[in-house]
């Protein structure tokens, strides 16, 4: 229901556009027929057009351009899941995750990791691997995490786990205006491994 606010706003904006176009046409016809001052007509045209552009920009901003504040409890609801990683082996090497580079046309890496009876795939836009002394990688630190829980997992899983953060839009007027309520704002996987030797790097275009 909240997203109907945004749908209604776009309908009103479309109606206003039709109103502006018809008004401009009507004023210009009257100007010619009644020999009205041209400057006054042009000023009204510009004002109505500016109002439409401002409203259009506002709707575009709230729908597509509004930045996500993950620390704002009024904007998003953040949830966390934690799962230990399952060690894999190909007969020559033991590893917790594989990394592939895709087709080489874009600088995107594809990660595969295993949890209990599940093979999971993601990419470097939505995940990062942490293999340092601290649980958080540089990219993952851009998101809010429960640092005490990550530190505890480091100890209990021997630095082999995945932490998943998901953020969903809350029921607010602005989120409704942008038609985001209930939708996922972001998902990010923090893949924690003991060190870089526990990663299997696949050649370009190789199948894992």
C-alpha positions in Angstrom: 0.0 0.0 0.0 2.8 2.4 0.8 4.2 2.2 -2.7 0.9 3.5 -4.1 2.0 6.9 -2.8 4.8 6.8 -5.5 2.5 5.4 -8.2 0.0 8.1 -7.5 2.6 10.8 -7.5 3.8 9.7 -11.0 0.2 9.7 -12.3 -0.3 13.2 -10.9 3.0 14.3 -12.5 1.8 12.9 -15.9 -1.5 14.7 -15.5 0.3 17.9 -14.7 2.5 17.5 -17.9 -0.6 17.2 -20.0 -2.1 20.3 -18.2 1.1 22.3 -18.9 1.1 21.3 -22.6 -2.6 22.2 -23.1 -2.1 25.5 -21.2 0.8 26.5 -23.3 -1.1 25.8 -26.5 -4.2 27.7 -25.2 -2.2 30.7 -24.0 -0.3 31.0 -27.3 -3.5 30.8 -29.3 -5.1 33.6 -27.2 -2.0 35.6 -27.5 -2.3 35.5 -31.3 -6.0 36.0 -31.4 -6.3 38.7 -28.7 -2.9 40.3 -29.4 -1.7 39.8 -25.8 1.8 40.8 -24.6 4.2 38.0 -25.5 6.4 38.5 -22.5 3.7 37.7 -20.0 2.8 34.5 -21.9 6.5 33.4 -22.0 7.0 34.1 -18.3 4.0 31.9 -17.4 5.2 29.2 -19.8 8.7 29.2 -18.1 7.3 29.1 -14.6 5.0 26.1 -15.3 7.8 24.3 -17.1 10.2 24.9 -14.2 7.7 23.6 -11.7 7.3 20.4 -13.8 11.1 20.0 -14.1 11.5 20.4 -10.4 8.8 17.9 -9.6 10.3 15.5 -12.2 13.7 15.8 -10.6 12.3 15.3 -7.1 10.6 12.1 -8.2 13.6 10.8 -10.0 15.8 11.5 -7.0 13.5 9.7 -4.5 13.0 6.8 -6.9 16.5 6.2 -8.3 19.1 8.7 -7.0 18.4 8.8 -3.3 21.5 7.4 -1.4 21.0 4.6 1.1 21.9 5.4 4.7 22.5 1.9 6.2 22.8 3.5 9.7 19.4 5.1 9.5 16.9 2.9 11.4 14.0 4.9 9.9 15.1 4.3 6.3 16.2 0.6 6.3 15.9 -2.5 8.4 19.2 -4.4 8.6 19.4 -8.1 9.3 22.4 -10.4 9.6 23.0 -14.1 9.0 26.1 -16.2 9.9 27.1 -19.6 8.5 30.4 -21.5 8.9 32.2 -22.3 5.7 32.7 -26.0 4.6 36.2 -26.9 3.5 36.5 -28.2 -0.1 39.2 -30.2 -1.8 40.1 -31.0 -5.4 42.7 -33.6 -4.5 45.5 -31.1 -4.8 44.4 -28.2 -2.8 42.0 -27.5 0.1 40.0 -24.3 -0.1 37.0 -22.5 1.3 36.1 -20.4 -1.7 36.8 -20.1 -5.4 37.4 -16.9 -7.4 36.8 -16.5 -11.1 37.2 -13.4 -13.3 34.3 -13.9 -15.6 34.6 -13.0 -19.3 37.3 -10.4 -19.0 35.2 -7.6 -20.3 34.4 -6.2 -16.9 36.5 -6.0 -13.7 34.1 -8.3 -11.8 35.1 -11.4 -9.8 32.7 -14.2 -9.1 32.9 -16.0 -5.8 31.7 -19.5 -4.9 31.7 -20.7 -1.3 30.1 -23.6 0.5 27.9 -23.7 3.7 26.0 -26.7 5.1 24.8 -28.6 2.1 24.7 -25.4 0.0 26.8 -24.1 -2.8 26.6 -20.3 -2.9 27.5 -18.0 -5.7 27.9 -14.2 -5.7 30.1 -11.5 -7.2 32.5 -8.7 -6.2 29.7 -6.1 -6.4 27.9 -7.8 -3.6 30.6 -9.6 -1.6 34.2 -9.5 -0.6 36.8 -11.9 0.9 38.5 -11.1 4.1 41.8 -13.0 4.9 43.6 -10.5 7.1 44.1 -10.3 10.8 40.8 -8.4 11.2 37.4 -9.8 10.3 36.4 -6.9 8.1 37.8 -6.2 4.7 38.2 -2.6 3.4 35.1 -2.9 1.2 33.0 -4.6 3.8 33.8 -1.8 6.3 31.5 0.5 4.3 28.5 -1.4 5.8 27.4 -1.6 9.4 28.3 -4.9 11.1 28.1 -6.4 14.6 31.9 -6.3 15.2 31.8 -8.2 18.5 29.9 -11.0 16.8 32.4 -11.1 14.0 35.3 -11.3 16.4 33.6 -14.1 18.3 33.0 -16.0 15.1 36.7 -15.6 14.2 37.5 -17.6 17.4 34.8 -20.2 17.2 35.0 -21.0 13.4 38.8 -20.6 13.0 38.2 -17.6 10.7 36.0 -19.6 8.3 32.5 -18.2 8.0 30.3 -16.0 5.9 28.4 -13.1 7.3 25.5 -11.8 5.2 24.0 -8.3 5.7 20.6 -7.6 4.1 18.9 -4.2 4.2 15.2 -3.7 3.4 13.3 -0.5 3.0 11.0 0.4 5.9 7.4 1.7 5.7 8.0 5.5 5.5 6.6 8.2 3.3 9.8 8.8 1.3 10.3 5.1 0.7 6.7 4.9 -0.4 7.2 7.9 -2.7 10.1 6.1 -4.3 8.1 2.8 -4.4 10.8 1.0 -2.4 8.9 -0.2 0.7 9.4 -3.9 1.3 12.2 -4.1 -1.4 15.8 -5.1 -0.7 18.1 -2.1 -0.6 21.3 -4.1 -0.4 22.8 -7.5 0.2 26.5 -8.0 1.0 28.4 -11.2 1.9 31.6 -11.0 4.0 33.4 -14.2 3.2 35.9 -14.8 6.0 38.8 -17.2 5.4 42.0 -17.8 7.5 44.4 -16.7 4.7 44.9 -16.4 1.0 46.1 -20.0 0.6 42.5 -21.1 1.3 41.3 -19.5 -1.9 41.2 -21.4 -5.3 41.7 -18.9 -8.1 40.3 -20.1 -11.4 41.7 -19.1 -14.8 39.7 -16.7 -17.0 36.5 -18.4 -18.2 37.2 -21.6 -16.3 34.3 -23.5 -14.7 34.4 -24.1 -11.0 
